[in-house]
């Protein structure tokens, strides 16, 4: 049994002012006919999402213990994005920037380097965080953007639900169930910068099984001034089995292989060369339903990421023109098994508990100076609960205990109180603590840059380092205004980050010249600010989503990675407008703004970034097929900036055709 905490709105004070402002701002998109002008409150409320990932318990956004943004299928299509990390531009507080033509870096509030190391990224509950060098290689994911149903973005630490690395934010990408994709779909995108993409998907059913097979090919020429072309092929398979009335089985498999051009704009020793990447996964989840509110599930998955990157350097003058051989091949495997049980032991109480174990194995002879596997074993036990103290006040509490080879033993708690002071208006107070365990290379590096003294570099293991730690507090407001089809989410956040890992320098022993580096817990930071997001949905295919973030970052920096306070912009703004012209015609526009911040891979501070995208589409439907034609222009006004990294996005355009046969 779920409780209804939605209903009528306030009639005086600040909230009607905000509602009137939003409606006035977007009135051109309101349907003209009297019948379409206003939807009922019930129709509006039916569109509000149920959040599945915040506490591992299905909850309304007003009941979650953490601020959560849902990027749904309609937004994914309307954005016109072809790269998965670009979709996170639609969430408040997220920064997306290019390292090169195929590597995009994603951060929440800050973006300190090209790796998304301080976020946990899940695909259907399966972590895709790479254990070797940390972070997520977005292009190497065996995942087609057309198979994504929604993305749940939890804005803040959530280790009590997902353990280590659920640090600054958690992203759960939820793919479409196989039953939703019956028939054949063919799609092609062709555009500037050599963009060529082809997708084929087929879904069907056999007895008690629904299945889907997706294959895709993607390539582009990257940036004009970089050696960064990309070709990627992927295939995924999903099967959903209804074993009987109480038992379901989900099986997924995927493979991704790519050929990519690689360069280094800062190091003349690294020539332009090609590398190969491979990734694969297998995932299985068995769910046994006990009652409508209770179930038991067991999940197992295996990920493998392989990067084949070896090359000969340019001639080294100090060695008489000799070319040095670099072998940066890395293979990383992750095995994970997890048990979960959702219970409702009493009417006002729901809880979930579970346990899991994980093994990471990494082989990288150059990075670890050994051909043997470097292993990180870990295990965890977690619980989260929601309890109604009164009809209007909900307590969420959770904790996880973890033990890992790299991070040691950590306890991460979280608690929140959600008070529904009106049926449609909720105040949330929450506090949490989370840790980011060192990835394998941070814990056990042994990398030697083979140049003659004094230019040789050694990155070595100086002993155990501690996990990074974050303590976060939040005051949030969630409001729904059904009569004007508007929802509002406002939060004040304060985050204290401690023991941040950075490079430290040491001196070689007497008589040896060069540079010695090791990882150390050197830096700390405090981030405080406000996030505001609003959604206006009058129905009939019209919609506006807008969010704004203002933040202040103070840091204490002792490492060599530049000023952490410059790693995030002071202001961020995004907006997505969707309009249905009827008769199959639709249009959408997205605007994305970041104020000045530190550029990736340098300590340069780049100026503010503006980007405007538009999409125009026409869908023709018959009883047996749909045809969609679309034109997308990204960075419409060609705003860019010359940087030392030479990652300047120009205006880009592509055409798309999609055919679906039922």
Protein Blocks (a to p, Z undefined) as FASTA:
>chain_A
ZZdfbdcddfehjllmmmmmmmmmmmmmpcfbfklmpccfklmmmmpccdfklnopacdf
klpcbdcddddfklmmmnopabfklmmmmpghiacddfblmlccddehiafbfbdfkbcc
deehiacbdfklgpjdfklpccdfklpfbdcddeddfkkmnoghilmbccddddddfklm
gcjdddddddeehiacddddddddehjaccdddddddddebjfkbccbdcdddddddddd
dfblmbccdddddddddddddddfkbmklccdddddddddddddddddfblmbccddddd
dddddddddddddddfknnopacdddfbdcdddddddddddddfbfklccdddddddddd
dddfklnopabdcddddddddddddddfblmbccdddddddddfklopaddddddddddf
bfkbccddddddddddddfklmmgccdddbddfkbccdddebjcdddddddddddddddd
fknopacdddddddddehiacdddddddehiacdddddddfbccddddddddddddebjo
iacdddddddddddddfbfnbjfklmpcfbdcdddddddeejoiacddddddddddddeh
iabdcddddddddddddddddfkbccddddddehklopacddfklpaccddddddddddd
ZZ
